Amino acid sequence: MTKIKESSTNYANKTLLNETCSEIYAINLISGQWILSIIYHLKNNRLRFSDLKQQIPSISDKMLAAQLKKMEKSNLIKRSVFPEVPVRVEYELSAIALAFLPILKELETWGNLHKNYHP
């Protein structure tokens, strides 16, 4: 995940597209190799970091932490910290991410259709 320089043309174009096209804005929120998978695994309940890691074994700890941070910043997930010893942290989908679940189901349907499409 390389950060784009704010002075670059690429950054200006991306910003303009995000501001003027809701579809591109939405795709940018869920783009990346792991975000849809994390949403999928959080769709039914809240999970701890280790539970997510167990359900997505091919993601590294560093990448999972980075994706969770990005998703929290984008208001896709809520992070709850429980003052216990040791501290317990759980992640769950935000209300706006829950509204995305029917779209995720449609993406699954379309993905299956496209996988089997042979013109």
N, C-alpha and C positions, 0 to 999 in steps of 0.2 A: 504494500500500500504506500505508494509514493505520493507525497503531497504536491499538488500543482502550485507553482509560484503564482501569487496573486497578481503579479505584473505581466503574466503571460497572456497571449492571445487565446490560448486554450482555456484558461481560467475565465476570461471575459465571455467567451462563447458558451461555456458550460453554465455560467451564471445567468446569461441572457436566456438560454433555453430553459433552465429551471424556472425562471420567473415568468416566462411566456407560454410554456407548454406543461400542463398538469400531468400529462402522460409521462413525459421525460422526467419530471420531478419525482413522480412515483417510482419509476424504474430505477432512478439513481438511489432512492432510499433502500430498495431491496436488492440492488446489484451487488455482485460479489459472489464468490464461490460458496460461502457458508451461511449467509443470512436467511435464505429460504429454508435451509435445513434446520437452523436454530428455531425459526418460527414454527416449523412443522413439529418439532419436538416439544415446544412449549404450548402447543395449541390446546392441550387438555388439562394441564396443571402446571404449577410452579415447580421449578427444579433448582437444585444446587449446581454449582460449577462442576463438581465431580460427576453428578448424574448426567449432565449434558455431555461431558467428556466421554462417559461410558457409552452413551447412545450414539455419539459421533466419533468413533475411535480414530479415524484418520486425520482429525484436526489436531494440531499441536496446542499445547497449553497457551503459548504466546498468542497464536492466532485466535483461539477462542476468547481469550481475555480482550484482545483488540476488537473483535467483532461485537462482543457484549458491550464494550465501552461505546463503540460507534452507534449501536442500536439504542443504548440508553440516551445518548446525546440526541438522537433523532426521535426520541419519544416512542420507540417501538416496543421497548420493554421497561418494566419497573424493577428496580433493584431494592430488595428489602434486607436490611441488616438487623439481626436479632442480637441484643446484648447478652450473649451467653458466653460461657467458657468451654471450648473455644467459640469464637464468634461464628455465627451461622449466617450465611448470605444466600438468598434465594432470588431467582429471576422468574418473572411472569410477563405475559404479554400485556401491553397497555390496552386501554379501551379502543384506541384508534387502530392498533394492530389486530385486535379481535374482529374489527370491521373488515379487515383484509382477508379473513379466513375463507369466506365464500369465493373470493377471487382466486385464492390459492387452490381451492378445489377445482375451479374452472381451468386453471393452468395445468393441473394434473390431467384433466380430461383432454385438453388440447395437446398436451405432451404425448399422451398415449396415442391419440389420433395421428400426430405427426410422426411418431416412431414407426407406425404401421402404414404410412403413406408411401406408396410406390407407384407413381404415375407411369 
